[in-house]
Amino acid sequence: MAETAAALNEQSAMIRQTAREFAEKEIKPIVMEYDESQEFPKELFSKLGGLGFLGITFPEEYGGAGLSPLESAIIIEELARVDPSTALGVAAHNGLCTNHIFLFAGEVQKKKYLPDLCSGKKLGGWGLTEVFSGSDAGGMRTVAVKEGNKWILNGSKNFITHGSVGETFVVLAVTDKTKQGAISAFLLEKGMPGFSVGKKENKLGMRSSDTCQLIFDNVRVPAENLIGSEGEGFKQALQILDGGRISIGALSVGLAQGALDASIKYAKERHQFGKTLSEFQGIQFKLADMAMEIEAARLLVYNAAEMKMRGENITLAAAQAKLFASETAVRAANEAVQIHGGYGFIKEFPVEKFYRDVKLLTIGEGTSEVQRMVIARNLLK
Ligand SMILES: Cc1cc2nc3c(=O)[nH]c(=O)nc-3n(C[C@H](O)[C@H](O)[C@H](O)COP(=O)(O)OP(=O)(O)OC[C@H]3O[C@@H](n4cnc5c(N)ncnc54)[C@H](O)[C@@H]3O)c2cc1C
């Protein structure tokens, strides 16, 4: 692997090594099997839980591994270098559902839900997006109406990672239709009457990641399952997305690095015109540009992770890191297929899958257009 220049301390370097070895040994051999079947790799996620990768940054008192945001980025990067789908599940479980509970739920809720999430005994999902509201998440139609000591939830959520395999969900719903942005967050458990899983999506990439619709038909949610205060859900969600964007940035860096590693290997092996591809300057320049952009993306992602670690506002840094890293990954995956020629188009070579998986990264957790809106808003405020 073309190594990063970013300096890591001893612990972070060891975590990178552990994640890399795990990905090479446990994930690489089964990647294409799960991609083809679109089955969720449950056993693999139990192993990830055993390593602490399903509770990466959460304190040990809740069963977490107590690692830093930078170490979280490194783990996601290393998993994505081998399988972006697995990395997506790890990023969503940690950064969306579990982090929402950790940052905003009360102590009783944290003690009840976090240990099972951090160990991987239960997987988490986070429901913001709906059929009619994606980028404009505030336009959601799912409603929660208070009735005594319960909230009655009606509506649906779309494209929810871990929709069918997850057991604990954070769901955003409108709690006052008369007020703009009066949205609240609720803790839902699989098995609550009226809470069901709809269509499982048949996807272009990230195929072993479980993406489903969630349906709420008069779900009676106990009042104590409200997360934080009524009406604060949207603000909470925006903060969760800031952190999530660092994870998607890290995933993008890992995917791009995987595409570059495969391209270097292939360019050294493949002969045309009596030379290896790596001897042609046209190919060398592609590799050089890929490596330079990936390193720049990595530094933006690590910088945002370190800002998070210091408790600074990360809205701008996370949007810039996610936008640059995801668009870098799209270019890297594209060039990797080009360098492989026809072999890049067939499933025996990993770049074929990178090329399919990568497109989610400029869409999920805020599209590239939304990141530009966030960046511009920060510049002009
Ligand atoms: C595999 C997968 C997993 C996902 N997991 C989750 C999950 O776990 N939880 C969850 O809540 N959601 C999840 N999502 C949803 C994801 O976050 C949304 O798809 C994304 O936010 C975009 O919303 P949309 O698909 O409705 O697109 P739209 O918002 O309809 O956007 C369509 C296009 O219009 C552009 N656009 C929209 N508004 C503007 C504007 N004002 N200016 C310029 N361009 C604009 C967009 O950038 C995009 O290019 C997932 C999606 C996928 C595909």
The ligand as an SDF file (V2000), in Angstrom:
LIG
                    3D

 53 58  0  0  0  0  0  0  0  0999 V2000
  -27.5750    2.9370    0.4830 C   0  0  0  0  0  0  0  0  0  0  0  0
  -28.2190    4.0850    1.1980 C   0  0  0  0  0  0  0  0  0  0  0  0
  -28.2050    4.1170    2.5930 C   0  0  0  0  0  0  0  0  0  0  0  0
  -28.8380    5.1510    3.2850 C   0  0  0  0  0  0  0  0  0  0  0  0
  -28.9170    5.1140    4.6570 N   0  0  0  0  0  0  0  0  0  0  0  0
  -29.6870    6.0280    5.3060 C   0  0  0  0  0  0  0  0  0  0  0  0
  -29.9420    5.9030    6.7200 C   0  0  0  0  0  0  0  0  0  0  0  0
  -29.4310    4.9930    7.3790 O   0  0  0  0  0  0  0  0  0  0  0  0
  -30.7550    6.8230    7.3070 N   0  0  0  0  0  0  0  0  0  0  0  0
  -31.3490    7.8500    6.6210 C   0  0  0  0  0  0  0  0  0  0  0  0
  -32.0830    8.6280    7.2130 O   0  0  0  0  0  0  0  0  0  0  0  0
  -31.1240    8.0000    5.2770 N   0  0  0  0  0  0  0  0  0  0  0  0
  -30.3260    7.1030    4.6130 C   0  0  0  0  0  0  0  0  0  0  0  0
  -30.1170    7.2280    3.2480 N   0  0  0  0  0  0  0  0  0  0  0  0
  -30.7410    8.3390    2.5300 C   0  0  0  0  0  0  0  0  0  0  0  0
  -29.7700    9.3900    2.0060 C   0  0  0  0  0  0  0  0  0  0  0  0
  -29.2540   10.1330    3.0720 O   0  0  0  0  0  0  0  0  0  0  0  0
  -30.5210   10.2410    0.9570 C   0  0  0  0  0  0  0  0  0  0  0  0
  -30.6760    9.4270   -0.1780 O   0  0  0  0  0  0  0  0  0  0  0  0
  -29.7960   11.5250    0.6160 C   0  0  0  0  0  0  0  0  0  0  0  0
  -29.8330   12.3990    1.7070 O   0  0  0  0  0  0  0  0  0  0  0  0
  -30.4000   12.2170   -0.6040 C   0  0  0  0  0  0  0  0  0  0  0  0
  -31.7790   12.3240   -0.5150 O   0  0  0  0  0  0  0  0  0  0  0  0
  -32.6890   11.8410   -1.7440 P   0  0  0  0  0  0  0  0  0  0  0  0
  -32.2330   10.4880   -2.1220 O   0  0  0  0  0  0  0  0  0  0  0  0
  -34.1260   11.9970   -1.3720 O   0  0  0  0  0  0  0  0  0  0  0  0
  -32.3270   12.8280   -2.9250 O   0  0  0  0  0  0  0  0  0  0  0  0
  -32.9840   14.2770   -3.2230 P   0  0  0  0  0  0  0  0  0  0  0  0
  -32.9630   15.1160   -2.0080 O   0  0  0  0  0  0  0  0  0  0  0  0
  -34.3080   14.0910   -3.9100 O   0  0  0  0  0  0  0  0  0  0  0  0
  -31.9430   14.8870   -4.2530 O   0  0  0  0  0  0  0  0  0  0  0  0
  -31.9120   14.5570   -5.6380 C   0  0  0  0  0  0  0  0  0  0  0  0
  -30.8550   15.4350   -6.3020 C   0  0  0  0  0  0  0  0  0  0  0  0
  -31.2400   16.8290   -6.1860 O   0  0  0  0  0  0  0  0  0  0  0  0
  -30.1880   17.5520   -5.5670 C   0  0  0  0  0  0  0  0  0  0  0  0
  -30.7460   18.6340   -4.7560 N   0  0  0  0  0  0  0  0  0  0  0  0
  -31.7020   18.5620   -3.7880 C   0  0  0  0  0  0  0  0  0  0  0  0
  -31.8830   19.7540   -3.2440 N   0  0  0  0  0  0  0  0  0  0  0  0
  -31.0450   20.6380   -3.8680 C   0  0  0  0  0  0  0  0  0  0  0  0
  -30.7820   22.0390   -3.7600 C   0  0  0  0  0  0  0  0  0  0  0  0
  -31.4040   22.7950   -2.8730 N   0  0  0  0  0  0  0  0  0  0  0  0
  -29.8510   22.5850   -4.5820 N   0  0  0  0  0  0  0  0  0  0  0  0
  -29.1880   21.8230   -5.4960 C   0  0  0  0  0  0  0  0  0  0  0  0
  -29.3990   20.4970   -5.6490 N   0  0  0  0  0  0  0  0  0  0  0  0
  -30.3210   19.9060   -4.8420 C   0  0  0  0  0  0  0  0  0  0  0  0
  -29.4410   16.5320   -4.7160 C   0  0  0  0  0  0  0  0  0  0  0  0
  -28.1380   16.9770   -4.3870 O   0  0  0  0  0  0  0  0  0  0  0  0
  -29.4720   15.3260   -5.6250 C   0  0  0  0  0  0  0  0  0  0  0  0
  -28.4640   15.4470   -6.5850 O   0  0  0  0  0  0  0  0  0  0  0  0
  -29.4610    6.2120    2.5490 C   0  0  0  0  0  0  0  0  0  0  0  0
  -29.4370    6.2020    1.1490 C   0  0  0  0  0  0  0  0  0  0  0  0
  -28.8460    5.1500    0.4790 C   0  0  0  0  0  0  0  0  0  0  0  0
  -28.9070    5.1470   -1.0340 C   0  0  0  0  0  0  0  0  0  0  0  0
  1  2  1  0
  2  3  1  0
  2 52  2  0
  3  4  2  0
  4  5  1  0
  4 50  1  0
  5  6  2  0
  6  7  1  0
  6 13  1  0
  7  8  2  0
  7  9  1  0
  9 10  1  0
 10 11  2  0
 10 12  1  0
 12 13  2  0
 13 14  1  0
 14 15  1  0
 14 50  1  0
 15 16  1  0
 16 17  1  0
 16 18  1  0
 18 19  1  0
 18 20  1  0
 20 21  1  0
 20 22  1  0
 22 23  1  0
 23 24  1  0
 24 25  2  0
 24 26  1  0
 24 27  1  0
 27 28  1  0
 28 29  2  0
 28 30  1  0
 28 31  1  0
 31 32  1  0
 32 33  1  0
 33 34  1  0
 33 48  1  0
 34 35  1  0
 35 36  1  0
 35 46  1  0
 36 37  1  0
 36 45  1  0
 37 38  2  0
 38 39  1  0
 39 40  1  0
 39 45  2  0
 40 41  1  0
 40 42  2  0
 42 43  1  0
 43 44  2  0
 44 45  1  0
 46 47  1  0
 46 48  1  0
 48 49  1  0
 50 51  2  0
 51 52  1  0
 52 53  1  0
M  END
$$$$
